[in-house]
Amino acid sequence: MHIDLTLDTRGLNCPLPILKAKKALATLQSGQSLQVTSTDPGSMRDFAAFAKQTGNELLSQETVGNDFIHVLKRR
């Protein structure tokens, strides 16, 4: 999967990972992808809700060790 921008929000808790992702998505063109790495367990549901609310596509979510990795595609 091609990633256009990566964002490391490890150590930050809700709502900061979402807010930083929103700001990063605004810099991307439609169809580009953003990967966000977080350590907040709540980010799994937060990013699913964020994608649904904003119309951006949640391409994947996975847990790797203590990290939660989310990939979004800008609408």
N, CA and C atoms as a LAMMPS dump frame, in Angstrom:
ITEM: TIMESTEP
0
ITEM: NUMBER OF ATOMS
225
ITEM: BOX BOUNDS ff ff ff
-5.0000000000000000e+02 5.0000000000000000e+02
-5.0000000000000000e+02 5.0000000000000000e+02
-5.0000000000000000e+02 5.0000000000000000e+02
ITEM: ATOMS id mol type element x y z
1 1 1 N 0.849 -1.188 0
2 1 2 C 0 0 0
3 1 3 C 0.889 1.244 0
4 2 1 N 0.583 2.178 -0.877
5 2 2 C 1.361 3.421 -0.97
6 2 3 C 0.88 4.403 0.107
7 3 1 N 1.819 4.937 0.878
8 3 2 C 1.526 5.931 1.918
9 3 3 C 2.154 7.256 1.484
10 4 1 N 1.343 8.31 1.432
11 4 2 C 1.846 9.623 1.022
12 4 3 C 2.422 10.425 2.173
13 5 1 N 1.888 10.209 3.379
14 5 2 C 2.336 10.973 4.542
15 5 3 C 2.191 10.101 5.778
16 6 1 N 3.192 10.15 6.658
17 6 2 C 3.098 9.413 7.925
18 6 3 C 3.074 10.411 9.077
19 7 1 N 2.371 10.015 10.119
20 7 2 C 2.21 10.881 11.286
21 7 3 C 2.402 10.024 12.531
22 8 1 N 3.297 10.433 13.407
23 8 2 C 3.571 9.71 14.648
24 8 3 C 2.915 10.461 15.8
25 9 1 N 1.876 9.864 16.368
26 9 2 C 1.19 10.496 17.504
27 9 3 C 1.354 9.649 18.764
28 10 1 N 2.403 8.828 18.796
29 10 2 C 2.64 7.99 19.978
30 10 3 C 2.835 8.869 21.204
31 11 1 N 2.226 8.44 22.308
32 11 2 C 2.323 9.184 23.563
33 11 3 C 1.231 10.215 23.74
34 12 1 N 0.453 10.481 22.693
35 12 2 C -0.639 11.453 22.776
36 12 3 C -1.966 10.725 22.975
37 13 1 N -2.839 11.325 23.767
38 13 2 C -4.156 10.743 24.001
39 13 3 C -5.234 11.56 23.314
40 14 1 N -6.389 10.949 23.194
41 14 2 C -7.553 11.576 22.575
42 14 3 C -7.786 12.957 23.196
43 15 1 N -8.057 13.954 22.415
44 15 2 C -8.354 13.954 20.986
45 15 3 C -7.163 14.333 20.104
46 16 1 N -5.964 14.409 20.664
47 16 2 C -4.814 14.915 19.903
48 16 3 C -4.472 14.099 18.649
49 17 1 N -4.482 12.76 18.681
50 17 2 C -4.184 12.043 17.426
51 17 3 C -5.169 12.387 16.3
52 18 1 N -6.441 12.522 16.636
53 18 2 C -7.451 12.874 15.629
54 18 3 C -7.223 14.293 15.118
55 19 1 N -6.963 15.218 16.016
56 19 2 C -6.751 16.614 15.611
57 19 3 C -5.525 16.748 14.708
58 20 1 N -4.449 16.048 15.044
59 20 2 C -3.242 16.103 14.218
60 20 3 C -3.488 15.424 12.864
61 21 1 N -4.263 14.345 12.867
62 21 2 C -4.585 13.669 11.607
63 21 3 C -5.436 14.565 10.716
64 22 1 N -6.39 15.267 11.311
65 22 2 C -7.248 16.17 10.544
66 22 3 C -6.409 17.256 9.871
67 23 1 N -5.465 17.802 10.624
68 23 2 C -4.59 18.849 10.088
69 23 3 C -3.703 18.288 8.966
70 24 1 N -3.186 17.074 9.155
71 24 2 C -2.33 16.449 8.138
72 24 3 C -3.124 16.122 6.88
73 25 1 N -4.344 15.625 7.031
74 25 2 C -5.181 15.304 5.87
75 25 3 C -5.46 16.544 5.024
76 26 1 N -5.557 17.688 5.676
77 26 2 C -5.844 18.934 4.968
78 26 3 C -4.71 19.316 4.019
79 27 1 N -3.51 18.778 4.254
80 27 2 C -2.372 19.091 3.388
81 27 3 C -2.295 18.15 2.184
82 28 1 N -3.092 17.094 2.196
83 28 2 C -3.05 16.096 1.126
84 28 3 C -4.056 16.402 0.026
85 29 1 N -3.783 15.863 -1.145
86 29 2 C -4.722 15.948 -2.265
87 29 3 C -5.734 14.811 -2.129
88 30 1 N -6.865 14.965 -2.775
89 30 2 C -7.876 13.913 -2.781
90 30 3 C -7.267 12.615 -3.309
91 31 1 N -7.515 11.516 -2.594
92 31 2 C -7.01 10.208 -2.996
93 31 3 C -5.677 9.83 -2.373
94 32 1 N -4.988 10.798 -1.771
95 32 2 C -3.719 10.484 -1.115
96 32 3 C -3.986 9.851 0.246
97 33 1 N -2.975 9.143 0.78
98 33 2 C -3.172 8.411 2.022
99 33 3 C -2.268 8.906 3.145
100 34 1 N -2.781 8.752 4.352
101 34 2 C -2.1 9.159 5.577
102 34 3 C -2.036 7.961 6.512
103 35 1 N -0.836 7.68 7.022
104 35 2 C -0.682 6.643 8.033
105 35 3 C -0.426 7.302 9.374
106 36 1 N -1.219 6.948 10.37
107 36 2 C -1.085 7.506 11.713
108 36 3 C -0.73 6.379 12.676
109 37 1 N 0.338 6.57 13.433
110 37 2 C 0.729 5.613 14.46
111 37 3 C 0.412 6.223 15.817
112 38 1 N -0.314 5.46 16.632
113 38 2 C -0.759 5.948 17.936
114 38 3 C -0.517 4.879 18.995
115 39 1 N -0.433 5.299 20.253
116 39 2 C -0.358 4.343 21.361
117 39 3 C -1.631 4.383 22.197
118 40 1 N -2.594 5.185 21.795
119 40 2 C -3.865 5.313 22.51
120 40 3 C -4.816 4.202 22.053
121 41 1 N -5.164 3.254 22.956
122 41 2 C -6.052 2.162 22.564
123 41 3 C -7.405 2.654 22.044
124 42 1 N -7.869 3.786 22.526
125 42 2 C -9.135 4.349 22.07
126 42 3 C -9.085 4.846 20.637
127 43 1 N -7.878 4.955 20.089
128 43 2 C -7.756 5.462 18.726
129 43 3 C -8.385 4.521 17.703
130 44 1 N -8.509 3.243 18.023
131 44 2 C -9.122 2.301 17.085
132 44 3 C -10.565 2.722 16.787
133 45 1 N -11.341 2.992 17.81
134 45 2 C -12.728 3.423 17.587
135 45 3 C -12.787 4.889 17.153
136 46 1 N -11.861 5.7 17.662
137 46 2 C -11.859 7.126 17.321
138 46 3 C -11.633 7.352 15.827
139 47 1 N -10.681 6.621 15.237
140 47 2 C -10.403 6.812 13.81
141 47 3 C -11.519 6.254 12.938
142 48 1 N -12.165 5.183 13.392
143 48 2 C -13.31 4.649 12.642
144 48 3 C -14.435 5.683 12.62
145 49 1 N -14.709 6.304 13.763
146 49 2 C -15.754 7.326 13.846
147 49 3 C -15.361 8.575 13.056
148 50 1 N -14.096 8.961 13.14
149 50 2 C -13.6 10.134 12.415
150 50 3 C -13.786 9.947 10.91
151 51 1 N -13.417 8.779 10.399
152 51 2 C -13.553 8.514 8.965
153 51 3 C -15.015 8.583 8.54
154 52 1 N -15.877 7.999 9.343
155 52 2 C -17.311 7.994 9.02
156 52 3 C -17.873 9.421 9.008
157 53 1 N -17.466 10.231 9.974
158 53 2 C -17.981 11.598 10.091
159 53 3 C -17.465 12.525 9.005
160 54 1 N -16.226 12.312 8.574
161 54 2 C -15.599 13.25 7.631
162 54 3 C -15.683 12.806 6.176
163 55 1 N -16.03 11.547 5.948
164 55 2 C -16.103 11.054 4.578
165 55 3 C -14.774 10.571 4.028
166 56 1 N -13.723 10.632 4.857
167 56 2 C -12.441 10.054 4.461
168 56 3 C -12.532 8.54 4.638
169 57 1 N -11.808 7.805 3.803
170 57 2 C -11.891 6.349 3.848
171 57 3 C -10.839 5.768 4.786
172 58 1 N -11.276 4.907 5.7
173 58 2 C -10.361 4.192 6.587
174 58 3 C -9.934 2.925 5.855
175 59 1 N -8.699 2.925 5.333
176 59 2 C -8.223 1.806 4.528
177 59 3 C -7.83 0.607 5.377
178 60 1 N -7.216 0.861 6.542
179 60 2 C -6.817 -0.249 7.406
180 60 3 C -6.538 0.232 8.814
181 61 1 N -6.622 -0.723 9.736
182 61 2 C -6.23 -0.51 11.125
183 61 3 C -5.57 -1.792 11.589
184 62 1 N -4.453 -1.653 12.281
185 62 2 C -3.806 -2.839 12.819
186 62 3 C -3.072 -2.495 14.101
187 63 1 N -2.867 -3.516 14.908
188 63 2 C -2.122 -3.376 16.147
189 63 3 C -0.793 -4.088 15.973
190 64 1 N 0.293 -3.366 16.231
191 64 2 C 1.636 -3.927 16.151
192 64 3 C 2.331 -3.617 17.471
193 65 1 N 2.435 -4.611 18.322
194 65 2 C 3.001 -4.381 19.65
195 65 3 C 2.104 -3.424 20.419
196 66 1 N 2.653 -2.306 20.878
197 66 2 C 1.879 -1.295 21.597
198 66 3 C 1.356 -0.188 20.686
199 67 1 N 1.621 -0.323 19.388
200 67 2 C 1.216 0.709 18.429
201 67 3 C -0.081 0.325 17.708
202 68 1 N -0.883 1.332 17.453
203 68 2 C -2.105 1.186 16.672
204 68 3 C -1.885 1.991 15.398
205 69 1 N -1.953 1.307 14.26
206 69 2 C -1.63 1.946 12.986
207 69 3 C -2.897 2.077 12.144
208 70 1 N -3.176 3.298 11.734
209 70 2 C -4.382 3.622 10.974
210 70 3 C -3.962 4.2 9.63
211 71 1 N -4.624 3.783 8.564
212 71 2 C -4.349 4.351 7.25
213 71 3 C -5.656 4.919 6.705
214 72 1 N -5.623 6.203 6.406
215 72 2 C -6.79 6.923 5.884
216 72 3 C -6.513 7.409 4.477
217 73 1 N -7.544 7.434 3.65
218 73 2 C -7.433 8.02 2.315
219 73 3 C -8.302 9.268 2.269
220 74 1 N -7.687 10.366 1.846
221 74 2 C -8.421 11.637 1.802
222 74 3 C -9.509 11.599 0.74
223 75 1 N -10.666 12.101 1.104
224 75 2 C -11.802 12.105 0.172
225 75 3 C -11.586 13.111 -0.934
